Amino acid sequence: MANYDLNQHCFRLLKNDPFFSAISRCVTKIVNRSIPTAGVGINQETGWYEMHYNPDFFENLGKTNEDGGPITDEKSILERREIECAAVMKHEFYHLIFDHVTDRLPAEGMSRLWNIAADLAINGELKSELPYIACVPGRSYTDPKTGTVFDQFATFPVGLSAEKYFSLLKQKVKDTQEQQKANGQSGEAGDGLPDTLDDHSKWGGEGQDGEIDPVIREIAKERLRESLKEAANEAIKERRAWGNMSASMQKEILRRLTSTIDWRAVLRYFVKTSQRANKTSSMRKLNRRYPMIHAGKKIARTANVAISIDQSGSVSDGMLEAFFAELNKLSDIATFTVIPFDDKVFEEKIYVWKKGEKRRRERVLCGGTNFNAPTEYVNKHNFDGHIVLTDMYAPKPIASKVQRLWMTVEECAKNPYFKTSERVIAIPSKTCNPD
């Protein structure tokens, strides 16, 4: 029992769900017996999502059916266990997909009712697959150990948002407390609701044990978003890749992927992932795994990012003003090198924009546009990332040796001169003024 390794079983468990299999590949699986079942969160140091799980919990799945009734046949137990193991994994991935781990918290913050509401919002999709202990709308069950009947969610409709389930739960608890009061109880009976299937303590909500740096949170979200886009694109090409996911859930996932994204978060993500970590030993910093035995690692992160600013005639002063306004905000988190260009790079005007420094708009060129010029310069000078601020009005450039991102205004992003598979982010502006 103690040797159940989820990593070894992932492919088999999700072979009929290619979409979730793709998501699984970007989530690290970690054995953790300090939690009773499983849970997802973000690693503060790496910026990757993790799924912690108790192997004993997974090993003991499959012994009851969805209604809590016992299963005794060994073959049936194994078959049911695979169904439930896969469903638990999908349950955790749905928490990631719907931002329960990072963003979606009610004004009151994290609470037991919110945890249940988040589970109800996704468990209706997995109703017949999950272990009987899961909180599922429209389902009731009897606990085989205690004989307790749980039917609190039997009247709840399937397919509501976590926020709507949260509202229903608050009303249900209020009704329960009023009933307890009428019966002469003082409320010690609790809210009458079962626990959630999984552990939510590693969610990154503010004030929680799992609270993480906002930039790290954005990095994790952007990485997941890229994986979701790839998985969804494959699923669109081959319908079976969605597995048995309902059409309404497919539509909701696609809607979330095509909705407006926080482009400032994307910019921060790009800069942070272009940082190099220079590690040096330091006895003053304790080694987490071997305190007082080995020296800790002091990490200094250096953002070696080039930002090329298109100063050709087609880029208006208003657009330059918008670009510099965003660079002033970006300088709050990093130092970067500014490269002015039009049809060539103006090397005499290249400068380092230091972290925390504020600058005004500056125009030093006003010619044509050639994206090869800044690309060649960056390729030769050992940068780790390249952001091009431009109106996109020039032919497609040569390949970049480092990750490259294009930043423009909305009007220009909709009608670029060339197509690219590289990330293009558009800042809200009415200043695009092409020739």
Stockholm file with secondary structure:
# STOCKHOLM 1.0

chainA/1-435         MANYDLNQHCFRLLKNDPFFSAISRCVTKIVNRSIPTAGVGINQETGWYEMHYNPDFFENLGKTNEDGGPITDEKSILERREIECAAVMKHEFYHLIFDHVTDRLPAEGMSRLWNIAADLAINGELKSELPYIACVPGRSYTDPKTGTVFDQFATFPVGLSAEKYFSLLKQKVKDTQEQQKANGQSGEAGDGLPDTLDDHSKWGGEGQDGEIDPVIREIAKERLRESLKEAANEAIKERRAWGNMSASMQKEILRRLTSTIDWRAVLRYFVKTSQRANKTSSMRKLNRRYPMIHAGKKIARTANVAISIDQSGSVSDGMLEAFFAELNKLSDIATFTVIPFDDKVFEEKIYVWKKGEKRRRERVLCGGTNFNAPTEYVNKHNFDGHIVLTDMYAPKPIASKVQRLWMTVEECAKNPYFKTSERVIAIPSKTCNPD
#=GR chainA/1-435 SS CTTCCHHHHHHHHTTTCHHHHHHHTTEEEEECTTSSSEEEEECTTTCCEEEEECHHHHHTTTSBCTTSCBCCCHHHHHHHHHHHHHHHHHHHHHHHHTTTTTTCCCTTCSCHHHHHHHHHHHHGGGTTTSCTTSCCTTCCEECTTTCCEECTTTTSCSSCCHHHHHHHHHHHHHHHHHHHHHTTCCSTTCCCCCCCSSCCTTSCCTTSTTCCCHHHHHHHHHHHHHHHHHHHHHHHHSGGGGTTCCHHHHHHHHHHHHSCCCHHHHHHHHHHHTEEEEEEEEEEEECSSSTTTSEEEEEEEEECEEEEEECSTTSCHHHHHHHHHHHHHHTTTCCEEEEEESSSBCGGGCEEECTTCCCCCCCCCCSCCCTHHHHHHHHHTTCSEEEEESCCCSCCCCCCSSEEEEEEEHHHHHSCSSCCSSCEEEECCSCCCCC
#=GC SS_cons         CTTCCHHHHHHHHTTTCHHHHHHHTTEEEEECTTSSSEEEEECTTTCCEEEEECHHHHHTTTSBCTTSCBCCCHHHHHHHHHHHHHHHHHHHHHHHHTTTTTTCCCTTCSCHHHHHHHHHHHHGGGTTTSCTTSCCTTCCEECTTTCCEECTTTTSCSSCCHHHHHHHHHHHHHHHHHHHHHTTCCSTTCCCCCCCSSCCTTSCCTTSTTCCCHHHHHHHHHHHHHHHHHHHHHHHHSGGGGTTCCHHHHHHHHHHHHSCCCHHHHHHHHHHHTEEEEEEEEEEEECSSSTTTSEEEEEEEEECEEEEEECSTTSCHHHHHHHHHHHHHHTTTCCEEEEEESSSBCGGGCEEECTTCCCCCCCCCCSCCCTHHHHHHHHHTTCSEEEEESCCCSCCCCCCSSEEEEEEEHHHHHSCSSCCSSCEEEECCSCCCCC
//
